[in-house]
Amino acid sequence: MADPRPSTLFERAAADVRAMALRDDLVVSEIPAPKGLAPDALALAADVRPDESGESPYGTGRFVLLHDPDEPEAWGGPWRIVCFAQAPLEPEIGMDPLVADVAWSWLVDALDSRHAPYHSASGTATKTLSKGFGTLAAEGDGSQIELRASWSPSGPVEPHIEAWAELVCMLAGLPPGSEEIQVLGARRTMRD
């Protein structure tokens, strides 16, 4: 029977993650990790400039660090990162046929800019468009971009978390260096 306790290597990585300071305009908290993906897991949730209710009109993200000392073949090593990021878009931007490609390129650029080496990357970028009808007609048109990705990190995990934080903020319209810049008007949020 496998030992249910986290490995010492994972415990050290998790402690390093918990000690990290990220952008001031990104509120990050630890959340319960998904079960059954790996023997060891740590999950984070992030909201870009949340309002008083805790909701973010700009964007949100999730980051999951997985560790399996048995090194699953698909991972190509003992570590795997799974991330999610989504943000509302202006409808005109959502209709751009390249917006999904841009979202993926921002992930790759963020990893490269943070010197976060990786391999075995996979993912999807999804854009959605919506139009309100009936009692929702007043809400008008909406659009959203969502990126789901996973990769196997090489080296320390901290640069990968910094890259994820940069990606979440980029999708929300806040490039690096925009922490102190006031945003005029939130993008329209998608209806459920």
N, C-alpha and C positions, 0 to 999 in steps of 0.2 A: 504494500500500500504506500502511495506517495505521501511525503511529508507535507501537511497542509500549511506549514509556516512559510512565510516569504524567505527567500534566500538572502544571505548576508549581502551579496552583490546587489540584489534588487533593493534591499533596505537602504543601502548607501545611496543608490541612484534616487530613490524616492525622497530621502532626506535632502539631497541636493536640489531636487525639483521644488520641494516645499520651501526651501530657503531663498528661492529666486525672487527678484523684484523685476516686474515688467513695466510697460508703459503705464503712466498715470491714468490715461483715459480708457484703460482696459481693466475691468473688474474681474478678477480670476478667483475661483474658489474650487476646492476639491469636492468632488461628488462621488457617489458610490460607483465603483468600477463594474463594468459588465462581467457577469459570471460565465465561466466555461470557455473563454477564449484562450487563456493561458494560466499556468499555476500562479503567477504573480501579475498584478495589474494595478495601475493608478490612473485615475481619470480626473480631468480638470474641465470646468465650464468657464466660459468667458462671455461678457457682455460689453459692448462698446458704448461708453458714456451712458449708462442706464439712467432712467428718470427716477423720480421719487418713489414710484411703485416697484422699482427694480427691473422694469422692462426696458429693453433697448430699441429705440426706433431706428438704429443704425445697422446693427448686425450682432451676430452671436457665433460662438464656436465651441467645439468640444475637442479635447486632446486625450488620447488613451495611450499610455505606455505599457506594453506587454513584455513579459520576460518568461521564456521557457527554456530551461537548461538543456532540454532534449533537442533543441535547435530544429524546429520543423523545416522540412525540405523547402517549402515555399518561401520561408523567411530568409534562408541562407545564413542563419546565425541565431543566437539566443534572444535577440531583441526585435520588437516590431512596434511601429508607431501607427496609430489610426487617428485620423483627424477629420473634422467636419467644420465647415464655415459657411455661413449664409448671410446674405444682406439683401435688403430691398433695392431695387433699381428704378430709375426713371423709365417709364414705358418705352421711350424712344431708344434708350440704351439697351433695354431687354430685347428689342427686335434686331439688334445688330447680330449678324450671323457669326461673328468672331468672338462674342463676349465669353463664351465657354472656353475657347482657346486662350483668351487673355487670362481668365481665372487660373487655369492650369499653369500658364507661364509665370504668373505671380508667385505661385507656390515654388516653382523651380528657382526663380530669381531670389526669393526669400531664403531658401536653403543655401544657395550659392553665396549670397551676400553675407550670411552668418557663418560661412565656412563649416557647414554641416554636411559632411559626406554621407552618402546613402547609396543604397542599391535596391533592386527588386521593387521599384515603385509601381503603383497602380492606382487607378481612381476614376471618378466620373465628375464631370461638371455639368450641371443641369440648370437651364434657365426656364422660367415659367412666366407666362403672360396670363393675365386675367381681366375680365370685364364684368362689371356688376350689372345685374338686371333686376327688375321688380323693385323690392324694397332696398336692394343693395345698389341700385343704379346711381344714387348720389355719391357713392364711393368712387365711381369712375374706374379707370384702367389702373392696373398694377403690374409689377414685374418683380422678379426675384432671381438671384443667382445662388446656387448651392454647390459647394465643392466637397466631395468625399474622397479621401485619399489614404493610402497606407504605403509605408516604405520601411526598410530595414536600415537603422542608423549604423554608422561606423564611427566609433569614437564616443566622446561624451554626449549626453542627451541634452544638456542645456542649450546649445546652439539650435537644436531642433525645436525646442519650445519657443525660443526667441523668434525663429522663422515662422512658426505657426501663429504667434501673436501678431507678427507683422502682416501675415496673410489676412487674418481676421480684420485687422484695421484697414488694410488696403481695399478689401472688398466693401467695407463700410464707407469708403471714400476718404480715408485718413492715411495718407502716405507717411513714411518715416519723417520725423521732424515736425509733425503737425500737432503735437500734444497740447500746445498752448493756444492753438488757433480756434477761434469760435466758429461753430458751424451754424450757418443761417438756414433754418428750416430743415427738418428731418425729411428724408426720403419717405415716400409713401410705403406703408407696410402692407404685406400681403394678407388677404383674408384667408381664414382657415377653410 
